[in-house]
């Protein structure tokens, strides 16, 4: 099987617009979540992760906030490559998003609403040879986009794939998660005894996968394997046995010959809801991962939905490269039923293998394994 | 690599065709999807909670999978890869308009504002624990869907894939479903699959 390399990181999130800036803020224990009075007209005390407006080009009629975010990440990622391979037939861009320009829904027939608008915008803006692929598979969209990119490369369909994740915070998503009683007061506390729900955050992030390691100007890592699995149980609640997450981890590790104990760092989904975090603890125990250093990044910039998988893989790779894993912000007292080795102070990873997992509505779960350095 | 077509199903303009043959037509008083549900003779109360997109996908999957010898596969060897052009936009509007009109957000509607919920409904119904993906393309794109099948087979991530295309606008339904396998009798190409979609 051909090797797949991963690098050319880009990011735009409440904590900054470069991987090292965001990572350093996390290392300092900063959060990008802020209290707002009735954010987007929604009555909630839940803090929100917004990107400082100075970091995003002004929205105008031809390009929305999300489009500007994606464009900026595209430019940042491509600037870390020796050339732009996406104007040739063997390059592909994958956009991972749950809701696209959903902040434009006030007007019923706003032409910016269909998700295909994002692929058209990116293709026109950057003269892309292929129409970008859009993955919209709830909160695993980002991880699934990375897995899909690697598979397309291994199947010989493309040589280089840029995976971009992006979603914005809006009245639509905030009101919906509030209606589901899924928003936390204040700041989320993944895996903690007192956790009550999620924060929403907005972000865009990018990673390039390629079969050619000379494409990257700087450092790069290796994609090993990945898989997704459905719980086949419930559309809006996770499986009580962690079935799909457990299976996606097993199917990720099995072909790789890497045993669970060899993993040096686990970046979990950790939304901060009662059910999700408990489900993860069960799935991790079933998968032999209870001892692996694990954190959730949601306390730093919130749940960024379709972007979550891309930004969290990106920052996980950054932490592995610097050999300093950041604490799971908001965690104080164990609040899940199965043992987990939750990171509470900065530590070094125990090996070069990094596992990322995600779960989402529709019963979907995904896992992806990387080798760093 | 070669790909094979086991079964396909077309739902469009008040008609259902399976493997090219007319299966049922919209005749009675019921809305179209409900009449198809009745025609199949299924009892599945959750069907009535679904939005139109999930109902369309659910019915297409039902009719395709019952002719695909599903029992020959392990429960995580069958992937479900769906695509459409407008994601869950119709339900997005329904959710947002109801929020604006009543001032109350409906959790039941909000849950259906993700397109992959229909894939979840199908996986629950048929106990499928395999790979999932939901792609958004302007038009039915046989090349992209078959490319996904090939990438899954090459990665040993699946032995068969239920692919689906589901669009709902007002009461217009455009559904196409196919069971694609890594080995079989009836080889399928992008052109062949596109023709089957365009045929109705």
Interface residues (C-beta under 8 A of the other chain):
Chain A: X98 X99 X100 X102 X105 X108 X113 X114 X115 X116 X119 X131 X133 X134 X135 X136 X137 X138 X144 X148 X151 X152 X154 X155 X157 X172 X175 X176 X177 X178 X179 X180 X227 X228 X229 X230 X231 X232 X233 X234 X235 X236 X243 X244 X247 X251 X255 X360 X361 X362 X363 X364
Chain B: X75 X76 X80 X85 X86 X87 X89 X92 X93 X95 X96 X99 X104 X105 X106 X107 X110 X111 X113 X114 X115 X116 X117 X119 X120 X121 X123 X124 X126 X127 X128 X129 X130 X131 X132 X133 X134 X135 X136 X137 X138 X144 X147 X148 X150 X151 X152 X154 X155 X156 X157
